[in-house]
Amino acid sequence: LGLSGPPGAGKSTFIECFGKMLTERKHKVSVLAVDPSSSTSGGSLLGDKTRMTELSRDMNAYIRPSPTRGTLGGVTRTTNEAILLCEGGGYDLVLVETVGVGQSEFAVADMVDMFILLLPPAGGDELQGIKRGIIEMADLVAINKADGDLVVPARRIQAEYISAMKLLRKRSKVWRPKV
C-alpha cells in the first residue's frame, strides 16, 4: 500500500494504528517511510519512525526510514527494490509512506497494489488537489482526523471529493476510487 498526503494529514499516526491492527491479526508488516532530504546538506531527519513508537517495538513489524536524496516523486531511487526485499523477507504487507508534499508526489502509485491519499478535514482550498496530479492516481481517499469538532468539516470534504472524483477519467475498468 502506498500512502501519501500533505504534511499534517496524519500519515505516520495512521500507519502506526493500522500497522498495529495488522500485526494483532498476525500479519507481518513492513513500513518504508520516505523523508525529504535537505538540498543544502543532503541530510534528513528520518523522523517518521519516531511517530510510530509502538509499531517500531512490534516483533512483527519492520520500519525503515529513508531519505529521498533529491529523488522526485515522493519516494527514493530504490523504493521499488526495497518493496521487493521486504516481500522476499516474509512481510505480507508493505506500507510505503511518501514524502507527501504536493500534487506530483505519486511515483509510488506504480509500485503498489493500492494508493491511498490521506487528507485532513480542514486544509484550506479543499479541492486544491483536484487540479489533476495526485488525486487522479488515488485508489482511495481517506479523510483523516475526522473526530470531535472536525466531524462536520470531514463530512463536507468527503462530499466534495466524492463529487469531484466523478469528473476524473477512470484508470481502471474494475475499480472506482472511494472516498
Buried (B, 14 or more C-beta within 10 A) or exposed (E): BBBBBBEEBBBBBBBBBBBBEBBEEEBBBBBBBBBBBEEEEEEBEBEBBEBBEEBBEBEBBBBBBBBBBEBEBBBBEEBBEBBEBBEEEEBEBBBBBBBBEEBEBBBBBEBBEEBBBBBBBBBEEBEEBBEEEBBBBBBBBBBBBBEEEBEEBBEBBBEBBEEBBEEEEEBEEEEEBEB
